[in-house]
Amino acid sequence: MQRLLRYITWLFAGVSAAAPVAGAGGAPPPYARAFDLAFVPGWKAQVGEDTVGFRVFEAGQLRLPSGKVIACDPFVNMDRPAFTVSVPAGKYPVRLALVEGGNDARRVALARLAISSALVVRWEMALVAGQDAATLKVDEIFGYPVDAGTGSFLDAETGAAASPKMMADEDIAQGWITQGDKLTAGPGTPTFHLDVDMGPGNIVMFTSGWGDGFYASWFGYDAQGRVAALVTDFGVVDWGKAKW
């Protein structure tokens, strides 16, 4: 397993991302509108002297048999608890906002699980059991650690089936790397992605921004208080300098 992890680290080598900013008590960052806008075709932001555009990549349809969502590094942390907020069981698209142009090209800035097409009117930090957003200071976040350069979405039942298999057979992870390499096909794709069946569901995985780090996720709610989206922010864009 150590040999495999060294290979994964080399494969996704990059700068460790800093934690995205957030308000006190886990309040959404001031740039939270970008969680929606980055998925609008043709939208661009001015970041310092650079104009940053995005390409929306369809990463797969996530099957959620229980509606309990896990966001994690699938190579090392699929036993992570599900978020305390559940969504209706079903199948939902996973979309990636890829940066276009410059040194960040093809990097996944944001990963979105689209629960509905409803307009998001508020965002709340996604938490697991035992976490209290009220305890967070400004710029502190709850999130998930990445040690193999990869993020993912999956159902809790899928994670329960996959985690022991991963522990027992390191060839599973090696097979994922091989499959993902074959899908890397040019400027319109992330540097790594894979939609793989496992247990009762599937795992939709993708490069986590520039690689290893600690990343927050956010639930978006519509005007009726229903979950419309779940977004993970990988800290690729310096949103503090962005204007639109």
Salt bridges, closest charged atoms under 4 A:
ASP36 OD1 - ARG112 NH1 2.97
GLU58 OE2 - ARG95 NE 2.78
GLU100 OE2 - ARG55 NH2 3.24
GLU124 OE2 - ARG122 NH1 2.41
GLU170 OE2 - ARG3 NH2 2.88
ASP197 OD1 - ARG63 NH2 3.16
ASP222 OD2 - ARG226 NE 3.26
ASP238 OD2 - LYS241 NZ 3.73
